[in-house]
Amino acid sequence: LARERYLAIVWRMAKPPGGQGDEYSGYWGSQVPLEILDNALKVARADVDKAHAHYLIAIAIRNRGGSEWERSRAPEEFEGAIALGKSTPWFDDALYNYGDWMLSQGRIVPLANGGWQSEPDYVKALEMFRRLVTEFKKGETRYWQQAQDQIRNITEPQVNVSAGNVFLPGSEIQYQLNW
């Protein structure tokens, strides 16, 4: 009974006031302290409750950042959130946000000097975006077009040239080239 009541309290905390709006967009769930979400995951017995807790933890980490250790948990939490597939109402949110996380942050890897570094994982990001557009039709999820755009951004050739300053005539010009 205590387990059910605890989870009910956590799920209520993660919903927008009045239950209006999209409760899976992530803002409200990320306001719940990570310790409470970790406890929800520990006490959850049903697979759907575990997946829900994983999703809320992943979104909390995404929105708040935190230590390298906390950020390194994000891929595992997103994996737990998508494990049940389309049977959960947050599946499309989890797929898109997981792809976005892997595109921007990726995996946190230890360095030889004892530090940590984020490395984007374009292969995993592409897998999540493709999975979203495969499992959902256009109009079934608000992320469909965004996922299509991200797939193009990852797979199509791109080149960017930029100058960070204004330069005087005859001065040495510095620029950046990305491809």
C-alpha positions in Angstrom: 0.0 0.0 0.0 2.8 2.4 0.9 4.5 1.6 -2.4 1.4 2.5 -4.4 0.9 5.7 -2.5 4.5 6.8 -2.9 4.4 6.2 -6.6 1.0 8.0 -6.9 2.5 11.0 -5.1 5.6 11.1 -7.4 3.4 10.8 -10.6 1.2 13.6 -9.3 4.3 15.8 -8.6 5.5 15.2 -12.2 2.2 16.4 -13.7 1.5 20.1 -14.6 -0.9 21.9 -12.2 -4.4 20.9 -12.8 -3.3 18.0 -15.1 -3.5 20.3 -18.1 -1.0 20.5 -20.9 1.5 17.8 -22.0 2.8 16.0 -18.9 5.5 14.2 -20.8 7.2 17.2 -22.3 9.5 17.0 -19.3 9.4 20.4 -17.5 7.2 19.4 -14.6 8.9 16.0 -14.1 12.3 17.5 -14.1 11.3 19.6 -11.1 11.0 16.6 -8.9 14.2 16.0 -6.9 16.4 13.2 -8.4 16.5 11.4 -5.0 12.7 11.1 -5.0 12.8 9.8 -8.6 15.5 7.3 -7.7 13.3 6.1 -4.8 10.4 5.7 -7.1 12.5 3.5 -9.4 13.5 1.4 -6.3 10.0 0.8 -5.1 8.4 0.3 -8.5 7.4 -3.3 -9.2 5.3 -3.0 -12.4 7.3 -2.6 -15.6 5.3 0.5 -16.6 6.1 2.2 -13.3 9.8 1.4 -13.7 9.8 2.8 -17.3 8.0 5.9 -16.1 10.6 6.5 -13.3 13.4 5.9 -15.8 11.8 8.5 -18.1 11.4 11.1 -15.3 15.0 10.5 -14.2 16.4 10.9 -17.7 14.4 14.2 -18.2 15.6 15.5 -14.9 19.2 14.8 -15.8 18.6 16.4 -19.3 17.1 19.5 -17.9 19.4 20.0 -14.8 22.7 18.6 -15.9 24.6 17.8 -12.8 27.9 15.9 -12.1 29.5 13.8 -14.7 28.3 10.7 -12.9 24.7 11.9 -13.0 25.0 12.8 -16.7 26.6 9.5 -17.5 23.3 7.8 -16.3 21.2 9.5 -18.9 21.6 6.9 -21.7 20.7 4.0 -19.3 17.7 5.9 -18.0 16.4 6.7 -21.5 16.9 3.0 -22.4 14.8 2.0 -19.5 12.1 4.6 -20.5 11.8 3.2 -24.1 12.0 -0.5 -23.1 8.2 -1.1 -23.2 7.8 0.6 -26.6 4.6 2.3 -27.8 2.6 0.9 -24.9 3.6 3.9 -22.8 2.3 7.5 -23.4 5.9 9.0 -23.1 7.5 6.7 -25.7 7.7 9.3 -28.5 9.0 11.9 -26.0 11.6 9.5 -24.7 12.8 8.5 -28.2 13.2 12.1 -29.4 14.8 13.3 -26.2 17.2 10.3 -26.1 18.2 11.1 -29.7 18.6 14.8 -28.8 20.7 13.9 -25.8 23.0 11.6 -27.8 23.4 14.3 -30.5 24.3 17.0 -28.1 25.8 15.3 -25.0 26.3 11.7 -25.9 28.2 9.5 -23.6 30.4 10.8 -20.7 33.8 9.1 -21.0 36.7 9.2 -18.6 39.9 10.8 -19.7 43.5 9.6 -18.9 44.1 12.6 -16.7 41.1 11.6 -14.4 38.7 14.1 -16.0 35.5 13.5 -18.0 34.4 14.5 -21.5 31.1 14.4 -23.3 31.3 12.7 -26.7 28.2 13.0 -29.0 27.1 9.6 -30.3 25.7 10.3 -33.8 25.1 6.7 -34.6 22.8 6.2 -31.5 21.1 9.6 -32.1 20.3 8.6 -35.7 19.0 5.2 -34.5 16.6 6.9 -32.1 15.4 9.5 -34.7 14.9 6.8 -37.3 13.1 4.6 -34.8 10.7 7.5 -34.1 9.8 8.1 -37.7 9.5 4.4 -38.3 7.2 3.6 -35.4 5.0 6.7 -35.7 3.3 8.1 -38.7 3.3 11.8 -39.5 0.7 13.4 -37.2 0.9 10.7 -34.5 3.6 12.5 -32.6 4.7 16.1 -32.4 8.3 15.1 -32.9 7.9 13.4 -36.4 9.1 16.4 -38.5 11.8 17.4 -36.0 13.1 13.8 -36.1 13.1 13.9 -39.9 15.1 17.2 -39.8 17.6 15.7 -37.4 18.1 12.7 -39.6 18.9 15.0 -42.5 21.2 17.1 -40.3 23.2 13.9 -39.4 23.2 12.2 -42.7 23.5 14.9 -45.3 26.7 16.8 -46.1 27.1 20.2 -44.5 29.7 22.8 -44.4 29.9 26.0 -42.2 32.3 28.8 -42.5 32.3 31.6 -39.9 34.4 34.6 -38.8 34.3 35.5 -35.1 35.2 39.2 -35.6 35.3 42.2 -37.9 38.8 42.7 -39.4 40.6 45.8 -40.6 41.9 45.8 -44.2 45.3 44.1 -44.4 44.9 42.3 -41.1 45.2 38.5 -40.7 41.7 37.0 -40.9 40.8 34.2 -38.6 37.9 31.9 -39.5 36.4 28.6 -38.5 35.5 25.8 -40.9 33.2 22.9 -39.8 32.0 20.1 -42.0 
